[in-house]
Amino acid sequence: MPGMNFSNKISNKNSADHLDKLIFEKGLRARNVVVDKKLDLLLVILSNGNVLQDKISSYSRLRSASQKQLENWELISKGVGIHWPELNEDLSVKGLIKSAALSKAIGILQNER
């Protein structure tokens, strides 16, 4: 339209979400995954050396998988997520951090009783 000044430029804006900042701006990534069905244990080793821990049974597709299927994982999006091709399951680092934080908070509250 004549006289109108529209800009078609796309600008990157920093995220207001702290987890998104850690992952997408600071480069926090999954580096390795350890799964042990017998112990109901999922460990995700992050690029900063921290380890996230969760239960395999927290995820229905992982819960019903064999140990061999659990070990067949791959990092996706350069470590932003984990994919199990045989199980059609994807977990994000962001979701795992939230789950770990919630589990820790619940544990602290239960210990205060």
PyMOL CGO cylinders between C-alpha atoms (Angstrom):
from pymol import cmd
from pymol.cgo import CYLINDER

trace = [
    CYLINDER, 0.00, 0.00, 0.00, 1.38, 3.41, -0.86, 0.3, 1, 1, 1, 1, 1, 1,
    CYLINDER, 1.38, 3.41, -0.86, 2.54, 5.43, 2.11, 0.3, 1, 1, 1, 1, 1, 1,
    CYLINDER, 2.54, 5.43, 2.11, 2.62, 2.41, 4.45, 0.3, 1, 1, 1, 1, 1, 1,
    CYLINDER, 2.62, 2.41, 4.45, 5.98, 1.27, 5.77, 0.3, 1, 1, 1, 1, 1, 1,
    CYLINDER, 5.98, 1.27, 5.77, 5.86, -2.42, 6.63, 0.3, 1, 1, 1, 1, 1, 1,
    CYLINDER, 5.86, -2.42, 6.63, 9.04, -4.20, 7.59, 0.3, 1, 1, 1, 1, 1, 1,
    CYLINDER, 9.04, -4.20, 7.59, 9.46, -7.78, 6.47, 0.3, 1, 1, 1, 1, 1, 1,
    CYLINDER, 9.46, -7.78, 6.47, 12.50, -8.28, 8.65, 0.3, 1, 1, 1, 1, 1, 1,
    CYLINDER, 12.50, -8.28, 8.65, 12.51, -11.11, 11.15, 0.3, 1, 1, 1, 1, 1, 1,
    CYLINDER, 12.51, -11.11, 11.15, 14.31, -10.34, 14.34, 0.3, 1, 1, 1, 1, 1, 1,
    CYLINDER, 14.31, -10.34, 14.34, 15.52, -12.82, 16.93, 0.3, 1, 1, 1, 1, 1, 1,
    CYLINDER, 15.52, -12.82, 16.93, 14.36, -11.98, 20.39, 0.3, 1, 1, 1, 1, 1, 1,
    CYLINDER, 14.36, -11.98, 20.39, 15.80, -13.44, 23.54, 0.3, 1, 1, 1, 1, 1, 1,
    CYLINDER, 15.80, -13.44, 23.54, 13.46, -15.80, 25.33, 0.3, 1, 1, 1, 1, 1, 1,
    CYLINDER, 13.46, -15.80, 25.33, 11.87, -14.83, 28.61, 0.3, 1, 1, 1, 1, 1, 1,
    CYLINDER, 11.87, -14.83, 28.61, 11.74, -18.52, 29.61, 0.3, 1, 1, 1, 1, 1, 1,
    CYLINDER, 11.74, -18.52, 29.61, 14.80, -19.41, 31.69, 0.3, 1, 1, 1, 1, 1, 1,
    CYLINDER, 14.80, -19.41, 31.69, 14.91, -23.01, 30.47, 0.3, 1, 1, 1, 1, 1, 1,
    CYLINDER, 14.91, -23.01, 30.47, 14.72, -21.90, 26.85, 0.3, 1, 1, 1, 1, 1, 1,
    CYLINDER, 14.72, -21.90, 26.85, 17.60, -19.51, 27.56, 0.3, 1, 1, 1, 1, 1, 1,
    CYLINDER, 17.60, -19.51, 27.56, 19.70, -22.35, 28.97, 0.3, 1, 1, 1, 1, 1, 1,
    CYLINDER, 19.70, -22.35, 28.97, 18.94, -24.63, 26.05, 0.3, 1, 1, 1, 1, 1, 1,
    CYLINDER, 18.94, -24.63, 26.05, 18.73, -22.36, 23.02, 0.3, 1, 1, 1, 1, 1, 1,
    CYLINDER, 18.73, -22.36, 23.02, 20.93, -19.43, 24.00, 0.3, 1, 1, 1, 1, 1, 1,
    CYLINDER, 20.93, -19.43, 24.00, 23.49, -21.06, 26.31, 0.3, 1, 1, 1, 1, 1, 1,
    CYLINDER, 23.49, -21.06, 26.31, 23.64, -24.41, 24.48, 0.3, 1, 1, 1, 1, 1, 1,
    CYLINDER, 23.64, -24.41, 24.48, 22.66, -26.85, 27.23, 0.3, 1, 1, 1, 1, 1, 1,
    CYLINDER, 22.66, -26.85, 27.23, 22.28, -30.25, 25.59, 0.3, 1, 1, 1, 1, 1, 1,
    CYLINDER, 22.28, -30.25, 25.59, 21.92, -33.94, 26.34, 0.3, 1, 1, 1, 1, 1, 1,
    CYLINDER, 21.92, -33.94, 26.34, 25.24, -35.73, 25.76, 0.3, 1, 1, 1, 1, 1, 1,
    CYLINDER, 25.24, -35.73, 25.76, 24.49, -39.29, 26.82, 0.3, 1, 1, 1, 1, 1, 1,
    CYLINDER, 24.49, -39.29, 26.82, 21.65, -41.45, 28.07, 0.3, 1, 1, 1, 1, 1, 1,
    CYLINDER, 21.65, -41.45, 28.07, 21.79, -44.42, 30.42, 0.3, 1, 1, 1, 1, 1, 1,
    CYLINDER, 21.79, -44.42, 30.42, 18.76, -46.66, 30.86, 0.3, 1, 1, 1, 1, 1, 1,
    CYLINDER, 18.76, -46.66, 30.86, 18.29, -49.60, 33.22, 0.3, 1, 1, 1, 1, 1, 1,
    CYLINDER, 18.29, -49.60, 33.22, 14.88, -51.26, 33.05, 0.3, 1, 1, 1, 1, 1, 1,
    CYLINDER, 14.88, -51.26, 33.05, 15.42, -53.43, 36.15, 0.3, 1, 1, 1, 1, 1, 1,
    CYLINDER, 15.42, -53.43, 36.15, 16.20, -50.36, 38.23, 0.3, 1, 1, 1, 1, 1, 1,
    CYLINDER, 16.20, -50.36, 38.23, 13.48, -48.29, 36.48, 0.3, 1, 1, 1, 1, 1, 1,
    CYLINDER, 13.48, -48.29, 36.48, 16.19, -45.72, 35.88, 0.3, 1, 1, 1, 1, 1, 1,
    CYLINDER, 16.19, -45.72, 35.88, 16.65, -43.12, 33.15, 0.3, 1, 1, 1, 1, 1, 1,
    CYLINDER, 16.65, -43.12, 33.15, 19.76, -40.94, 33.40, 0.3, 1, 1, 1, 1, 1, 1,
    CYLINDER, 19.76, -40.94, 33.40, 20.47, -38.08, 31.02, 0.3, 1, 1, 1, 1, 1, 1,
    CYLINDER, 20.47, -38.08, 31.02, 23.97, -36.63, 31.15, 0.3, 1, 1, 1, 1, 1, 1,
    CYLINDER, 23.97, -36.63, 31.15, 24.00, -32.97, 30.14, 0.3, 1, 1, 1, 1, 1, 1,
    CYLINDER, 24.00, -32.97, 30.14, 26.70, -30.97, 28.39, 0.3, 1, 1, 1, 1, 1, 1,
    CYLINDER, 26.70, -30.97, 28.39, 27.43, -29.07, 31.62, 0.3, 1, 1, 1, 1, 1, 1,
    CYLINDER, 27.43, -29.07, 31.62, 28.14, -32.31, 33.53, 0.3, 1, 1, 1, 1, 1, 1,
    CYLINDER, 28.14, -32.31, 33.53, 24.88, -32.40, 35.44, 0.3, 1, 1, 1, 1, 1, 1,
    CYLINDER, 24.88, -32.40, 35.44, 22.80, -35.56, 35.41, 0.3, 1, 1, 1, 1, 1, 1,
    CYLINDER, 22.80, -35.56, 35.41, 19.01, -35.68, 35.21, 0.3, 1, 1, 1, 1, 1, 1,
    CYLINDER, 19.01, -35.68, 35.21, 17.37, -38.72, 36.77, 0.3, 1, 1, 1, 1, 1, 1,
    CYLINDER, 17.37, -38.72, 36.77, 13.87, -40.01, 36.17, 0.3, 1, 1, 1, 1, 1, 1,
    CYLINDER, 13.87, -40.01, 36.17, 11.94, -43.25, 36.23, 0.3, 1, 1, 1, 1, 1, 1,
    CYLINDER, 11.94, -43.25, 36.23, 11.43, -45.15, 33.01, 0.3, 1, 1, 1, 1, 1, 1,
    CYLINDER, 11.43, -45.15, 33.01, 7.96, -46.01, 34.29, 0.3, 1, 1, 1, 1, 1, 1,
    CYLINDER, 7.96, -46.01, 34.29, 7.03, -42.32, 34.11, 0.3, 1, 1, 1, 1, 1, 1,
    CYLINDER, 7.03, -42.32, 34.11, 6.77, -42.71, 30.32, 0.3, 1, 1, 1, 1, 1, 1,
    CYLINDER, 6.77, -42.71, 30.32, 4.27, -45.28, 29.03, 0.3, 1, 1, 1, 1, 1, 1,
    CYLINDER, 4.27, -45.28, 29.03, 6.16, -46.15, 25.83, 0.3, 1, 1, 1, 1, 1, 1,
    CYLINDER, 6.16, -46.15, 25.83, 9.43, -46.54, 27.70, 0.3, 1, 1, 1, 1, 1, 1,
    CYLINDER, 9.43, -46.54, 27.70, 7.77, -48.51, 30.50, 0.3, 1, 1, 1, 1, 1, 1,
    CYLINDER, 7.77, -48.51, 30.50, 6.54, -51.20, 28.11, 0.3, 1, 1, 1, 1, 1, 1,
    CYLINDER, 6.54, -51.20, 28.11, 9.84, -51.43, 26.16, 0.3, 1, 1, 1, 1, 1, 1,
    CYLINDER, 9.84, -51.43, 26.16, 12.54, -54.05, 26.45, 0.3, 1, 1, 1, 1, 1, 1,
    CYLINDER, 12.54, -54.05, 26.45, 16.02, -53.18, 27.70, 0.3, 1, 1, 1, 1, 1, 1,
    CYLINDER, 16.02, -53.18, 27.70, 17.30, -53.57, 24.13, 0.3, 1, 1, 1, 1, 1, 1,
    CYLINDER, 17.30, -53.57, 24.13, 14.68, -51.13, 22.80, 0.3, 1, 1, 1, 1, 1, 1,
    CYLINDER, 14.68, -51.13, 22.80, 15.52, -48.65, 25.57, 0.3, 1, 1, 1, 1, 1, 1,
    CYLINDER, 15.52, -48.65, 25.57, 19.17, -48.74, 24.59, 0.3, 1, 1, 1, 1, 1, 1,
    CYLINDER, 19.17, -48.74, 24.59, 18.30, -47.85, 20.99, 0.3, 1, 1, 1, 1, 1, 1,
    CYLINDER, 18.30, -47.85, 20.99, 18.07, -44.07, 21.41, 0.3, 1, 1, 1, 1, 1, 1,
    CYLINDER, 18.07, -44.07, 21.41, 19.48, -41.14, 19.48, 0.3, 1, 1, 1, 1, 1, 1,
    CYLINDER, 19.48, -41.14, 19.48, 20.00, -37.48, 20.21, 0.3, 1, 1, 1, 1, 1, 1,
    CYLINDER, 20.00, -37.48, 20.21, 17.86, -35.17, 18.11, 0.3, 1, 1, 1, 1, 1, 1,
    CYLINDER, 17.86, -35.17, 18.11, 18.28, -31.48, 17.30, 0.3, 1, 1, 1, 1, 1, 1,
    CYLINDER, 18.28, -31.48, 17.30, 21.91, -31.58, 18.41, 0.3, 1, 1, 1, 1, 1, 1,
    CYLINDER, 21.91, -31.58, 18.41, 20.99, -32.85, 21.88, 0.3, 1, 1, 1, 1, 1, 1,
    CYLINDER, 20.99, -32.85, 21.88, 17.88, -30.77, 22.55, 0.3, 1, 1, 1, 1, 1, 1,
    CYLINDER, 17.88, -30.77, 22.55, 15.93, -34.03, 22.68, 0.3, 1, 1, 1, 1, 1, 1,
    CYLINDER, 15.93, -34.03, 22.68, 16.18, -37.81, 22.77, 0.3, 1, 1, 1, 1, 1, 1,
    CYLINDER, 16.18, -37.81, 22.77, 14.40, -40.11, 20.32, 0.3, 1, 1, 1, 1, 1, 1,
    CYLINDER, 14.40, -40.11, 20.32, 13.65, -43.83, 20.52, 0.3, 1, 1, 1, 1, 1, 1,
    CYLINDER, 13.65, -43.83, 20.52, 12.92, -44.79, 16.89, 0.3, 1, 1, 1, 1, 1, 1,
    CYLINDER, 12.92, -44.79, 16.89, 11.45, -48.23, 17.65, 0.3, 1, 1, 1, 1, 1, 1,
    CYLINDER, 11.45, -48.23, 17.65, 9.15, -46.79, 20.30, 0.3, 1, 1, 1, 1, 1, 1,
    CYLINDER, 9.15, -46.79, 20.30, 8.14, -43.56, 18.55, 0.3, 1, 1, 1, 1, 1, 1,
    CYLINDER, 8.14, -43.56, 18.55, 9.03, -41.68, 21.74, 0.3, 1, 1, 1, 1, 1, 1,
    CYLINDER, 9.03, -41.68, 21.74, 10.71, -38.30, 22.06, 0.3, 1, 1, 1, 1, 1, 1,
    CYLINDER, 10.71, -38.30, 22.06, 11.76, -36.56, 25.27, 0.3, 1, 1, 1, 1, 1, 1,
    CYLINDER, 11.76, -36.56, 25.27, 13.04, -33.00, 25.42, 0.3, 1, 1, 1, 1, 1, 1,
    CYLINDER, 13.04, -33.00, 25.42, 15.79, -31.73, 27.68, 0.3, 1, 1, 1, 1, 1, 1,
    CYLINDER, 15.79, -31.73, 27.68, 13.41, -28.98, 28.78, 0.3, 1, 1, 1, 1, 1, 1,
    CYLINDER, 13.41, -28.98, 28.78, 10.74, -31.50, 29.79, 0.3, 1, 1, 1, 1, 1, 1,
    CYLINDER, 10.74, -31.50, 29.79, 13.28, -33.67, 31.60, 0.3, 1, 1, 1, 1, 1, 1,
    CYLINDER, 13.28, -33.67, 31.60, 14.57, -30.67, 33.56, 0.3, 1, 1, 1, 1, 1, 1,
    CYLINDER, 14.57, -30.67, 33.56, 11.02, -29.76, 34.57, 0.3, 1, 1, 1, 1, 1, 1,
    CYLINDER, 11.02, -29.76, 34.57, 10.28, -33.35, 35.59, 0.3, 1, 1, 1, 1, 1, 1,
    CYLINDER, 10.28, -33.35, 35.59, 13.49, -33.59, 37.62, 0.3, 1, 1, 1, 1, 1, 1,
    CYLINDER, 13.49, -33.59, 37.62, 12.78, -30.28, 39.37, 0.3, 1, 1, 1, 1, 1, 1,
    CYLINDER, 12.78, -30.28, 39.37, 9.23, -31.35, 40.19, 0.3, 1, 1, 1, 1, 1, 1,
    CYLINDER, 9.23, -31.35, 40.19, 10.39, -34.73, 41.53, 0.3, 1, 1, 1, 1, 1, 1,
    CYLINDER, 10.39, -34.73, 41.53, 12.99, -33.03, 43.72, 0.3, 1, 1, 1, 1, 1, 1,
    CYLINDER, 12.99, -33.03, 43.72, 10.44, -30.51, 45.04, 0.3, 1, 1, 1, 1, 1, 1,
    CYLINDER, 10.44, -30.51, 45.04, 7.96, -33.28, 45.86, 0.3, 1, 1, 1, 1, 1, 1,
    CYLINDER, 7.96, -33.28, 45.86, 10.70, -35.24, 47.63, 0.3, 1, 1, 1, 1, 1, 1,
    CYLINDER, 10.70, -35.24, 47.63, 11.63, -32.20, 49.72, 0.3, 1, 1, 1, 1, 1, 1,
    CYLINDER, 11.63, -32.20, 49.72, 7.99, -31.63, 50.68, 0.3, 1, 1, 1, 1, 1, 1,
    CYLINDER, 7.99, -31.63, 50.68, 7.51, -35.28, 51.62, 0.3, 1, 1, 1, 1, 1, 1,
    CYLINDER, 7.51, -35.28, 51.62, 10.62, -35.22, 53.80, 0.3, 1, 1, 1, 1, 1, 1,
    CYLINDER, 10.62, -35.22, 53.80, 9.31, -32.17, 55.68, 0.3, 1, 1, 1, 1, 1, 1,
    CYLINDER, 9.31, -32.17, 55.68, 6.28, -34.07, 56.96, 0.3, 1, 1, 1, 1, 1, 1,
]
cmd.load_cgo(trace, "trace")
